[in-house]
Amino acid sequence: MQLVFKPQILIPFIILTIASAAVTEVSGFALDKPLNDLVLLNGNLPTDNLLGFFLFSYPLEIATLIIVGSIMFGVGVIAIMSVARMTKESGLVEAINDSVMDFGKTAGAVVLFWALFIIIAVVFTIAGLISSIDSTAGIIATWIFIIIIFIAFVKLFFTFPALIKKDLKKALLESWDFTNKRFWGSFALIIIAGIIAFVLSLAISEIGILIGGLAEVLLTTLGDIASITFFVAVVTNYFYSK
């Protein structure tokens, strides 16, 4: 209903989409040399230390991607917090302004994102090493890691709506406490909201495909924006209704 009667709720993710298009150009420039080298090497990569090979061979490119990724994730956090605030009846300008001014929370969320990314990369590297020694043990370790990551994902998922009123540490704790008694309900909500968001995106995109031309591009983009906005609004309403 908010998507229909308060369409300005789409604006934060419209801004994010425009920023993402600009950043894609920078990312493409940074990845140009590594991708060309990958084609030239054609399977002659040092598989025993692939991460180290990329870090030492392309330090500037990796640094650029980290900076660009951090900026985009920060803008994404601001967009999510803005939509969450608008869901809670804040106006557009007020919601975006408050979210931008919460730069400490945004920076903390970016640091947390990279910390989790590194942890997951290390975890699956360990699983790969185990697989190289014993394939069965590697499969078991991989599934154990997947289950742990899945549980942590659900437990920390509601950090973003909690950030509206709490600092990062308290938001993390509140998300964890919130799902202590609602783990499977929260998981079901994430899955159902995700499916509806996907169907919404697909339906709008299909209309664009039927029309064709510029409408296809515009409606496909609008479908993506509407689906993620819907998802954030549902999660926020669920969190604050309990």
VOBA-1610 file (N, C-alpha, C; in pm, whole numbers, padded with zeros to 5 digits, always signed):
BEGIN
Met+00083-00120+00000Met+00000+00000+00000Met+00087+00126+00000Gln+00200+00119+00071Gln+00289+00235+00073Gln+00350+00260-00065Leu+00379+00153-00139Leu+00433+00169-00274Leu+00333+00242-00363Val+00203+00218-00340Val+00098+00277-00423Val+00064+00419-00377Phe+00043+00434-00246Phe-00005+00562-00195Phe+00106+00656-00147Lys+00228+00605-00136Lys+00341+00691-00099Lys+00459+00656-00188Pro+00447+00683-00319Pro+00551+00641-00415Pro+00687+00705-00391Gln+00691+00815-00314Gln+00821+00877-00284Gln+00911+00786-00202Ile+00853+00679-00147Ile+00934+00582-00073Ile+01034+00512-00165Leu+01011+00520-00296Leu+01100+00458-00394Leu+01227+00542-00418Ile+01223+00669-00383Ile+01331+00761-00420Ile+01468+00722-00364Pro+01480+00679-00236Pro+01614+00641-00187Pro+01683+00536-00274Phe+01608+00436-00319Phe+01669+00332-00402Phe+01685+00376-00547Ile+01608+00476-00590Ile+01633+00535-00723Ile+01768+00605-00722Ile+01795+00679-00614Ile+01924+00746-00599Ile+02037+00642-00595Leu+02014+00533-00520Leu+02114+00426-00512Leu+02142+00365-00649Thr+02037+00346-00729Thr+02052+00288-00862Thr+02135+00378-00953Ile+02111+00509-00945Ile+02188+00604-01026Ile+02335+00600-00984Ala+02358+00600-00851Ala+02496+00594-00800Ala+02562+00464-00841Ser+02486+00355-00841Ser+02541+00225-00877Ser+02584+00222-01023Ala+02507+00289-01110Ala+02543+00293-01252Ala+02677+00364-01272Ala+02697+00473-01197Ala+02824+00546-01207Ala+02940+00464-01154Val+02916+00395-01043Val+03022+00316-00980Val+03059+00195-01065Thr+02962+00142-01140Thr+02989+00027-01227Thr+03097+00061-01329Glu+03094+00186-01378Glu+03196+00229-01474Glu+03335+00228-01411Val+03345+00276-01286Val+03473+00277-01215Val+03521+00135-01190Ser+03428+00049-01147Ser+03463-00091-01120Ser+03511-00161-01246Gly+03446-00133-01358Gly+03486-00193-01485Gly+03626-00152-01523Phe+03660-00026-01498Phe+03795+00023-01527Phe+03898-00047-01439Ala+03865-00066-01310Ala+03957-00130-01217Ala+03977-00278-01250Leu+03873-00341-01302Leu+03880-00485-01331Leu+03934-00516-01469Asp+03952-00415-01551Asp+03991-00437-01690Asp+04123-00516-01702Lys+04227-00469-01634Lys+04358-00536-01643Lys+04355-00677-01584Pro+04300-00697-01458Pro+04295-00833-01405Pro+04220-00930-01495Leu+04108-00886-01553Leu+04029-00976-01640Leu+04106-01010-01767Asn+04174-00912-01824Asn+04255-00939-01944Asn+04368-01037-01912Asp+04430-01019-01796Asp+04539-01109-01755Asp+04487-01250-01731Leu+04366-01262-01678Leu+04307-01394-01655Leu+04290-01468-01786Val+04248-01394-01889Val+04230-01456-02021Val+04365-01501-02077Leu+04467-01417-02059Leu+04600-01450-02110Leu+04663-01568-02037Leu+04642-01572-01903Leu+04699-01683-01825Leu+04634-01815-01858Asn+04504-01811-01888Asn+04433-01929-01939Asn+04460-02056-01858Gly+04425-02051-01729Gly+04437-02170-01646Gly+04571-02189-01580Asn+04665-02098-01599Asn+04797-02112-01537Asn+04808-02034-01405Leu+04696-02020-01337Leu+04695-01948-01209Leu+04748-02037-01097Pro+04813-01978-00998Pro+04863-02056-00884Pro+04749-02090-00789Thr+04683-02200-00813Thr+04564-02237-00736Thr+04592-02260-00588Asp+04717-02285-00550Asp+04749-02309-00411Asp+04750-02179-00330Asn+04762-02063-00397Asn+04761-01935-00327Asn+04697-01829-00416Leu+04574-01854-00457Leu+04506-01768-00553Leu+04479-01629-00494Leu+04436-01625-00367Leu+04407-01497-00302Leu+04533-01410-00294Gly+04643-01471-00250Gly+04768-01398-00241Gly+04816-01348-00377Phe+04795-01429-00481Phe+04834-01390-00617Phe+04764-01261-00659Phe+04633-01253-00637Phe+04558-01134-00676Phe+04595-01013-00590Leu+04614-01035-00460Leu+04647-00924-00370Leu+04780-00860-00406Phe+04880-00941-00438Phe+05013-00888-00467Phe+05031-00847-00613Ser+04949-00903-00702Ser+04962-00870-00844Ser+04883-00744-00881Tyr+04772-00720-00811Tyr+04685-00608-00846Tyr+04646-00528-00721Pro+04743-00474-00648Pro+04710-00403-00523Pro+04624-00279-00545Leu+04656-00201-00651Leu+04580-00079-00677Leu+04437-00110-00719Glu+04422-00213-00803Glu+04289-00251-00848Glu+04204-00303-00732Ile+04266-00385-00645Ile+04195-00437-00529Ile+04157-00323-00434Ala+04250-00229-00412Ala+04223-00114-00325Ala+04108-00030-00381Thr+04107-00011-00514Thr+04000+00066-00578Thr+03865-00001-00558Leu+03862-00133-00577Leu+03737-00207-00559Leu+03689-00202-00415Ile+03781-00207-00319Ile+03743-00199-00178Ile+03684-00062-00146Ile+03750+00044-00197Ile+03699+00179-00174Ile+03562+00199-00238Val+03551+00157-00365Val+03424+00170-00437Val+03316+00087-00369Gly+03351-00036-00330Gly+03255-00123-00262Gly+03209-00063-00130Ser+03302-00001-00056Ser+03267+00061+00072Ser+03172+00178+00052Ile+03201+00260-00050Ile+03114+00374-00079Ile+02974+00326-00116Met+02968+00225-00203Met+02837+00175-00247Met+02761+00110-00133Phe+02832+00037-00048Phe+02763-00025+00065Phe+02713+00083+00160Gly+02794+00188+00178Gly+02752+00299+00263Gly+02627+00367+00210Val+02625+00392+00079Val+02506+00452+00016Val+02386+00358+00029Gly+02414+00227+00017Gly+02307+00128+00032Gly+02249+00129+00172Val+02335+00142+00274Val+02288+00149+00413Val+02201+00273+00432Ile+02244+00386+00376Ile+02166+00510+00387Ile+02030+00493+00320Ala+02028+00427+00203Ala+01902+00404+00132Ala+01809+00314+00213Ile+01863+00207+00270Ile+01781+00115+00351Ile+01725+00186+00473Met+01811+00264+00543Met+01766+00336+00662Met+01663+00443+00626Ser+01678+00505+00509Ser+01582+00606+00465Ser+01445+00544+00440Val+01443+00431+00369Val+01317+00362+00343Val+01254+00314+00474Ala+01337+00262+00565Ala+01286+00218+00695Ala+01225+00333+00772Arg+01291+00449+00769Arg+01237+00567+00838Arg+01106+00614+00773Met+01100+00610+00640Met+00977+00650+00572Met+00865+00552+00601Thr+00901+00426+00618Thr+00801+00325+00656Thr+00742+00358+00793Lys+00826+00417+00879Lys+00782+00457+01012Lys+00726+00599+01014Glu+00679+00646+00897Glu+00607+00772+00883Glu+00694+00896+00877Ser+00824+00886+00859Ser+00906+01005+00836Ser+00885+01054+00693Gly+00905+01186+00671Gly+00898+01239+00537Gly+01024+01206+00459Leu+01021+01226+00328Leu+01134+01191+00242Leu+01260+01267+00280Val+01251+01399+00284Val+01369+01482+00313Val+01422+01452+00453Glu+01331+01443+00549Glu+01371+01415+00687Glu+01438+01279+00698Ala+01382+01178+00631Ala+01435+01042+00638Ala+01576+01035+00579Ile+01595+01095+00460Ile+01727+01093+00397Ile+01827+01174+00478Asn+01785+01292+00525Asn+01875+01377+00604Asn+01921+01306+00731Asp+01826+01246+00803Asp+01861+01175+00927Asp+01954+01057+00899Ser+01930+00989+00788Ser+02013+00873+00754Ser+02153+00915+00714Val+02165+01026+00641Val+02297+01077+00603Val+02373+01125+00726Met+02303+01191+00818Met+02367+01243+00939Met+02413+01131+01032Asp+02354+01014+01018Asp+02398+00898+01097Asp+02521+00833+01033Phe+02619+00916+00994Phe+02735+00863+00921Phe+02816+00766+01006Gly+02812+00784+01139Gly+02884+00691+01227Gly+02827+00550+01217Lys+02694+00540+01212Lys+02630+00410+01196Lys+02664+00349+01059Thr+02663+00435+00957Thr+02693+00388+00822Thr+02836+00335+00814Ala+02930+00411+00871Ala+03071+00367+00870Ala+03087+00237+00946Gly+03019+00225+01060Gly+03025+00102+01138Gly+02969-00017+01061Ala+02859+00007+00988Ala+02799-00101+00908Ala+02892-00144+00796Val+02964-00049+00735Val+03059-00082+00628Val+03173-00167+00683Val+03227-00127+00800Val+03334-00205+00863Val+03285-00346+00897Leu+03163-00354+00950Leu+03105-00485+00983Leu+03090-00570+00858Phe+03046-00509+00747Phe+03029-00581+00622Phe+03161-00644+00576Trp+03269-00564+00576Trp+03398-00615+00530Trp+03453-00720+00627Ala+03426-00702+00757Ala+03470-00802+00854Ala+03401-00936+00828Leu+03269-00931+00803Leu+03194-01053+00774Leu+03239-01114+00642Phe+03266-01029+00543Phe+03314-01077+00413Phe+03445-01152+00428Ile+03537-01095+00506Ile+03668-01158+00527Ile+03652-01290+00602Ile+03565-01290+00705Ile+03542-01412+00783Ile+03488-01523+00694Ile+03389-01489+00610Ile+03329-01589+00521Ile+03432-01640+00420Ala+03514-01548+00366Ala+03619-01588+00271Ala+03718-01683+00337Val+03759-01651+00460Val+03853-01737+00533Val+03791-01873+00563Val+03664-01870+00605Val+03594-01994+00639Val+03589-02090+00520Phe+03552-02036+00404Phe+03540-02123+00287Phe+03677-02160+00229Thr+03778-02078+00255Thr+03915-02117+00219Thr+03957-02237+00302Ile+03924-02233+00432Ile+03954-02346+00520Ile+03882-02472+00473Ala+03754-02454+00434Ala+03676-02568+00383Ala+03741-02624+00257Gly+03793-02536+00171Gly+03861-02581+00049Gly+03988-02658+00080Leu+04064-02612+00181Leu+04186-02683+00221Leu+04152-02820+00278Ile+04044-02826+00356Ile+04001-02955+00411Ile+03961-03049+00298Ser+03891-02995+00196Ser+03848-03077+00083Ser+03967-03133+00005Ser+04075-03054-00002Ser+04193-03101-00074Ser+04261-03217-00003Ile+04238-03227+00129Ile+04294-03338+00206Ile+04199-03457+00211Asp+04071-03427+00238Asp+03969-03531+00247Asp+03839-03473+00193Ser+03793-03524+00079Ser+03674-03466+00014Ser+03549-03478+00099Thr+03532-03591+00168Thr+03413-03610+00253Thr+03413-03512+00369Ala+03529-03499+00435Ala+03541-03405+00546Ala+03520-03262+00497Gly+03566-03233+00375Gly+03547-03101+00318Gly+03401-03068+00296Ile+03325-03166+00245Ile+03181-03146+00223Ile+03110-03122+00356Ile+03143-03203+00456Ile+03082-03188+00589Ile+03115-03050+00647Ala+03242-03010+00637Ala+03284-02880+00690Ala+03212-02766+00619Thr+03198-02779+00486Thr+03130-02675+00408Thr+02987-02658+00453Trp+02915-02770+00472Trp+02774-02762+00515Trp+02761-02709+00657Ile+02854-02745+00743Ile+02852-02690+00879Ile+02870-02538+00875Phe+02965-02492+00793Phe+02988-02349+00779Phe+02865-02279+00721Ile+02800-02341+00622Ile+02681-02282+00560Ile+02570-02267+00663Ile+02549-02369+00745Ile+02444-02363+00848Ile+02473-02253+00949Ile+02600-02244+00992Ile+02638-02140+01090Ile+02616-02001+01030Ile+02658-01982+00904Ile+02640-01853+00837Ile+02493-01821+00819Phe+02413-01922+00785Phe+02269-01903+00769Phe+02204-01857+00899Ile+02240-01922+01010Ile+02183-01885+01141Ile+02224-01742+01178Ala+02352-01711+01158Ala+02402-01576+01189Ala+02332-01471+01103Phe+02308-01505+00976Phe+02241-01413+00884Phe+02102-01376+00936Val+02024-01477+00973Val+01889-01452+01024Val+01895-01374+01156Lys+01988-01412+01244Lys+01998-01348+01375Lys+02034-01200+01365Leu+02113-01164+01262Leu+02160-01026+01250Leu+02084-00947+01143Phe+01986-01010+01082Phe+01917-00951+00968Phe+01843-00822+01003Phe+01793-00813+01126Phe+01710-00699+01165Phe+01792-00585+01225Thr+01923-00592+01205Thr+02009-00483+01251Thr+01973-00352+01182Phe+01943-00358+01052Phe+01917-00235+00977Phe+01793-00159+01026Pro+01677-00224+01044Pro+01566-00146+01099Pro+01592-00098+01242Ala+01670-00176+01318Ala+01702-00135+01455Ala+01793-00013+01456Leu+01872+00007+01348Leu+01964+00120+01341Leu+01892+00255+01341Ile+01763+00254+01311Ile+01688+00380+01310Ile+01695+00448+01447Lys+01688+00366+01553Lys+01680+00421+01688Lys+01801+00387+01775Lys+01886+00292+01730Lys+01996+00246+01813Lys+02130+00269+01743Asp+02238+00270+01823Asp+02370+00268+01760Asp+02398+00127+01712Leu+02511+00107+01641Leu+02535-00022+01574Leu+02542-00137+01674Lys+02613-00118+01786Lys+02628-00226+01883Lys+02493-00266+01940Lys+02412-00167+01980Lys+02280-00198+02037Lys+02186-00255+01931Ala+02201-00208+01806Ala+02116-00262+01698Ala+02147-00409+01673Leu+02276-00444+01675Leu+02315-00585+01659Leu+02257-00671+01771Leu+02268-00622+01893Leu+02216-00696+02009Leu+02064-00707+02003Glu+01998-00599+01960Glu+01852-00601+01954Glu+01804-00698+01846Ser+01873-00702+01732Ser+01838-00798+01627Ser+01856-00941+01677Trp+01966-00964+01749Trp+01993-01097+01804Trp+01885-01138+01903Asp+01850-01046+01995Asp+01746-01075+02096Asp+01609-01092+02030Phe+01582-01010+01928Phe+01452-01015+01859Phe+01426-01153+01800Thr+01530-01215+01746Thr+01513-01345+01680Thr+01530-01464+01775Asn+01561-01438+01902Asn+01576-01549+01996Asn+01447-01632+02006Lys+01332-01563+02010Lys+01203-01632+02022Lys+01127-01633+01890Arg+01184-01574+01788Arg+01113-01562+01659Arg+01201-01607+01544Phe+01291-01700+01568Phe+01387-01736+01464Phe+01317-01788+01340Trp+01232-01890+01355Trp+01169-01949+01238Trp+01064-01857+01178Gly+00996-01779+01264Gly+00902-01680+01211Gly+00975-01574+01129Ser+01091-01530+01180Ser+01171-01432+01108Ser+01224-01490+00977Phe+01269-01615+00983Phe+01318-01682+00863Phe+01207-01694+00759Ala+01086-01734+00804Ala+00972-01747+00712Ala+00937-01612+00650Leu+00941-01507+00730Leu+00912-01373+00678Leu+01012-01334+00570Ile+01141-01357+00596Ile+01245-01322+00498Ile+01223-01396+00367Ile+01191-01527+00377Ile+01170-01607+00256Ile+01045-01562+00181Ile+00932-01546+00253Ile+00806-01508+00188Ile+00815-01369+00127Ala+00872-01273+00204Ala+00888-01137+00152Ala+00981-01137+00031Gly+01086-01220+00036Gly+01179-01229-00076Gly+01112-01284-00201Ile+01026-01386-00184Ile+00954-01445-00298Ile+00858-01343-00360Ile+00782-01272-00273Ile+00688-01171-00323Ile+00763-01059-00394Ala+00876-01017-00337Ala+00957-00912-00400Ala+01006-00957-00537Phe+01048-01083-00547Phe+01095-01137-00676Phe+00982-01139-00778Val+00863-01183-00736Val+00748-01188-00826Val+00709-01047-00871Leu+00714-00951-00777Leu+00683-00812-00810Leu+00779-00758-00915Ser+00909-00783-00894Ser+01010-00739-00989Ser+00989-00804-01125Leu+00961-00934-01124Leu+00942-01008-01249Leu+00820-00958-01325Ala+00710-00930-01251Ala+00586-00886-01315Ala+00605-00750-01384Ile+00670-00656-01312Ile+00693-00524-01371Ile+00788-00534-01491Ser+00890-00619-01480Ser+00985-00638-01590Ser+00917-00698-01712Glu+00825-00793-01690Glu+00755-00856-01802Glu+00668-00756-01876Ile+00609-00662-01802Ile+00530-00557-01867Ile+00621-00474-01958Gly+00740-00443-01907Gly+00836-00369-01988Gly+00878-00444-02113Ile+00898-00576-02099Ile+00937-00658-02214Ile+00827-00659-02320Leu+00701-00663-02274Leu+00588-00662-02367Leu+00580-00530-02445Ile+00610-00420-02373Ile+00605-00290-02439Ile+00726-00271-02530Gly+00844-00311-02477Gly+00967-00303-02555Gly+01028-00165-02556Gly+01142-00152-02621Gly+01209-00024-02633Gly+01261+00029-02500Leu+01256+00161-02484Leu+01304+00226-02362Leu+01223+00183-02241Ala+01094+00155-02262Ala+01007+00113-02150Ala+01058-00014-02085Glu+01119-00103-02164Glu+01172-00227-02109Glu+01283-00199-02007Val+01374-00108-02043Val+01483-00073-01952Val+01430-00005-01828Leu+01341+00093-01848Leu+01288+00170-01736Leu+01206+00083-01640Leu+01120-00002-01695Leu+01034-00084-01610Leu+01112-00196-01542Thr+01214-00248-01608Thr+01299-00349-01545Thr+01370-00288-01424Thr+01423-00167-01442Thr+01489-00097-01331Thr+01389-00064-01221Leu+01270-00016-01260Leu+01166+00016-01163Leu+01123-00108-01086Gly+01118-00222-01154Gly+01082-00347-01088Gly+01180-00383-00978Asp+01309-00367-01008Asp+01412-00396-00908Asp+01401-00301-00789Ile+01380-00172-00818Ile+01368-00071-00711Ile+01245-00098-00626Ala+01132-00127-00690Ala+01008-00152-00616Ala+01020-00277-00529Ser+01086-00380-00580Ser+01095-00505-00504Ser+01180-00490-00379Ile+01295-00423-00390Ile+01381-00406-00273Ile+01317-00309-00173Thr+01247-00206-00223Thr+01176-00114-00133Thr+01066-00188-00058Phe+00991-00270-00128Phe+00887-00352-00065Phe+00947-00441+00043Phe+01059-00503+00011Phe+01123-00596+00106Phe+01166-00524+00233Val+01231-00408+00219Val+01276-00332+00336Val+01156-00286+00418Ala+01050-00241+00351Ala+00931-00194+00424Ala+00865-00307+00503Val+00856-00425+00444Val+00796-00540+00512Val+00878-00578+00636Val+01010-00587+00619Val+01099-00623+00730Val+01088-00520+00843Thr+01085-00392+00807Thr+01074-00286+00908Thr+00943-00294+00983Asn+00832-00311+00910Asn+00701-00321+00974Asn+00694-00441+01068Tyr+00752-00553+01023Tyr+00752-00674+01107Tyr+00831-00651+01233Phe+00947-00589+01222Phe+01034-00567+01338Phe+00967-00477+01441Tyr+00904-00370+01396Tyr+00847-00273+01490Tyr+00704-00306+01531Ser+00647-00412+01473Ser+00513-00452+01514Ser+00515-00549+01631Lys+00635-00601+01666Lys+00646-00701+01771Lys+00684-00636+01904
//
